[in-house]
Amino acid sequence: MSNGMFDLSGKAAVVTGGNGGIGLGMAVGLAEAGADVLVAARNREKTDAAVRRLQSLGARAVGITTNVQNEDEVRDMVRRALDEFGRLDILVNNAGIGIRKAPQDYTLDDWNLIMDINLTGTFLPCREAYPHMAAAGGGKIINIGSMTSIFGHDLVMPYSASKGGVVQLTKSLATAWAKDNIQVNAILPGWIETDLTEPLRTEDVFRERYELISARIPHGRWGRPDDMAGTAVFLAAGASDYVTGVSIPVDGGYVAF
Ligand SMILES: NC(=O)c1ccc[n+]([C@@H]2O[C@H](COP(=O)([O-])OP(=O)(O)OC[C@H]3O[C@@H](n4cnc5c(N)ncnc54)[C@H](OP(=O)(O)O)[C@@H]3O)[C@@H](O)[C@H]2O)c1
């Protein structure tokens, strides 16, 4: 991407869960717009492969093994970005998991795991990045919600609660940190072809549900990770400097239907 209000040259980004799926789709977009990228996730092999892909685009990219549940590892993640790039301008909180079952069947461990990764794992990187962004005069935080930030869902109740929380977390941080010139926004992906949704798309038991979902997407197909890149670049760039606290569905029209 050329210069101008979408140019990220000289900017440094951290993408949690950036080693695959939507996270990698956004990381590629940020790298193509000129940003340096730190990919942070648990699976080292996947992270190394993602870093190689970003480097093949000409980006400065490095990987770190991080579990966003772990406060010390999140602190190390932010420190590593500062050590590698000398700055941290963009934080994308994308790491997330889901477990599918009926609400009454969730154990407390299930509930805590999902909350720890999806919601606490969004809060902790924000908190660790804040002082550095504030001291530098500003920054961009992009949190990843879901259609279940808006709609209820019978099979992913704790996931839905965590993603609803991500939207409210986003609004609260946006309100608090506007004075620091830190914009905090969320992307709400629609139904995207990734490992997370693979069972939904391929297993017989979900066949009827898959067809109902697919029929409700006005665009006419499920999304792909690279469909998230443009909105991520917008929210990371100067183009969105007066945009904060919003949650943008990127869903092929699913919410509108
Ligand atoms: N696919 C969809 O339709 C859809 C729709 C709405 C929202 N989303 C959201 O989009 C985000 C990405 O999901 P995806 O669909 O791309 O699924 P995915 O391919 O399974 O990606 C999940 C990513 O999160 C990382 N991750 C999971 N737990 C982590 C932890 N504790 N610490 C650090 N990284 C962790 C994974 O890497 P490691 O396993 O290596 O740690 C992986 O990179 C999630 O927040 C998800 O809720 C997805």
The ligand as an SDF file (V2000), in Angstrom:
LIG
                    3D

 48 52  0  0  0  0  0  0  0  0999 V2000
  -13.6640  -17.8930   12.4720 N   0  0  0  0  0  0  0  0  0  0  0  0
  -14.7230  -17.1900   12.7350 C   0  0  0  0  0  0  0  0  0  0  0  0
  -15.7830  -17.3450   12.0970 O   0  0  0  0  0  0  0  0  0  0  0  0
  -14.7020  -16.1490   13.8250 C   0  0  0  0  0  0  0  0  0  0  0  0
  -15.8180  -15.3450   13.9530 C   0  0  0  0  0  0  0  0  0  0  0  0
  -15.8240  -14.3660   14.9270 C   0  0  0  0  0  0  0  0  0  0  0  0
  -14.7310  -14.1780   15.7290 C   0  0  0  0  0  0  0  0  0  0  0  0
  -13.6350  -14.9760   15.5900 N   0  0  0  0  0  0  0  0  0  0  0  0
  -12.5090  -14.6990   16.4800 C   0  0  0  0  0  0  0  0  0  0  0  0
  -11.3620  -14.4730   15.7180 O   0  0  0  0  0  0  0  0  0  0  0  0
  -10.2120  -14.7980   16.4850 C   0  0  0  0  0  0  0  0  0  0  0  0
   -9.3180  -15.7310   15.6940 C   0  0  0  0  0  0  0  0  0  0  0  0
  -10.0120  -16.9400   15.4850 O   0  0  0  0  0  0  0  0  0  0  0  0
   -9.8510  -17.8240   14.1680 P   0  0  0  0  0  0  0  0  0  0  0  0
  -11.1860  -18.0630   13.6360 O   0  0  0  0  0  0  0  0  0  0  0  0
   -8.7930  -17.2820   13.3070 O   0  0  0  0  0  0  0  0  0  0  0  0
   -9.4120  -19.2120   14.8250 O   0  0  0  0  0  0  0  0  0  0  0  0
   -8.0220  -19.9910   14.8800 P   0  0  0  0  0  0  0  0  0  0  0  0
   -7.5170  -20.2130   13.5130 O   0  0  0  0  0  0  0  0  0  0  0  0
   -8.2810  -21.1370   15.7780 O   0  0  0  0  0  0  0  0  0  0  0  0
   -7.0470  -18.9440   15.5760 O   0  0  0  0  0  0  0  0  0  0  0  0
   -6.9950  -18.7420   16.9520 C   0  0  0  0  0  0  0  0  0  0  0  0
   -5.6590  -18.1130   17.2450 C   0  0  0  0  0  0  0  0  0  0  0  0
   -5.5730  -17.8080   18.6430 O   0  0  0  0  0  0  0  0  0  0  0  0
   -4.3600  -18.3430   19.1440 C   0  0  0  0  0  0  0  0  0  0  0  0
   -4.5690  -18.6370   20.5530 N   0  0  0  0  0  0  0  0  0  0  0  0
   -5.5370  -19.3940   21.1140 C   0  0  0  0  0  0  0  0  0  0  0  0
   -5.3920  -19.4500   22.4430 N   0  0  0  0  0  0  0  0  0  0  0  0
   -4.3150  -18.6650   22.7280 C   0  0  0  0  0  0  0  0  0  0  0  0
   -3.6640  -18.3220   23.9380 C   0  0  0  0  0  0  0  0  0  0  0  0
   -4.0830  -18.7820   25.1200 N   0  0  0  0  0  0  0  0  0  0  0  0
   -2.5870  -17.5020   23.8720 N   0  0  0  0  0  0  0  0  0  0  0  0
   -2.1480  -17.0310   22.6830 C   0  0  0  0  0  0  0  0  0  0  0  0
   -2.7230  -17.3390   21.5200 N   0  0  0  0  0  0  0  0  0  0  0  0
   -3.7910  -18.1580   21.5450 C   0  0  0  0  0  0  0  0  0  0  0  0
   -4.0730  -19.5460   18.2750 C   0  0  0  0  0  0  0  0  0  0  0  0
   -2.6920  -19.8720   18.2190 O   0  0  0  0  0  0  0  0  0  0  0  0
   -2.0130  -21.0000   19.1650 P   0  0  0  0  0  0  0  0  0  0  0  0
   -2.9450  -22.1570   19.2130 O   0  0  0  0  0  0  0  0  0  0  0  0
   -0.7060  -21.2720   18.5190 O   0  0  0  0  0  0  0  0  0  0  0  0
   -1.8460  -20.3340   20.5010 O   0  0  0  0  0  0  0  0  0  0  0  0
   -4.5140  -19.0330   16.9190 C   0  0  0  0  0  0  0  0  0  0  0  0
   -3.5060  -18.2620   16.3290 O   0  0  0  0  0  0  0  0  0  0  0  0
  -10.7300  -15.4090   17.7890 C   0  0  0  0  0  0  0  0  0  0  0  0
  -10.7580  -14.4260   18.7990 O   0  0  0  0  0  0  0  0  0  0  0  0
  -12.1380  -15.8270   17.4220 C   0  0  0  0  0  0  0  0  0  0  0  0
  -12.9750  -15.8630   18.5430 O   0  0  0  0  0  0  0  0  0  0  0  0
  -13.5970  -15.9650   14.6590 C   0  0  0  0  0  0  0  0  0  0  0  0
  1  2  1  0
  2  3  2  0
  2  4  1  0
  4  5  1  0
  4 48  2  0
  5  6  2  0
  6  7  1  0
  7  8  2  0
  8  9  1  0
  8 48  1  0
  9 10  1  0
  9 46  1  0
 10 11  1  0
 11 12  1  0
 11 44  1  0
 12 13  1  0
 13 14  1  0
 14 15  2  0
 14 16  1  0
 14 17  1  0
 17 18  1  0
 18 19  2  0
 18 20  1  0
 18 21  1  0
 21 22  1  0
 22 23  1  0
 23 24  1  0
 23 42  1  0
 24 25  1  0
 25 26  1  0
 25 36  1  0
 26 27  1  0
 26 35  1  0
 27 28  2  0
 28 29  1  0
 29 30  1  0
 29 35  2  0
 30 31  1  0
 30 32  2  0
 32 33  1  0
 33 34  2  0
 34 35  1  0
 36 37  1  0
 36 42  1  0
 37 38  1  0
 38 39  2  0
 38 40  1  0
 38 41  1  0
 42 43  1  0
 44 45  1  0
 44 46  1  0
 46 47  1  0
M  CHG  2   8   1  16  -1
M  END
$$$$
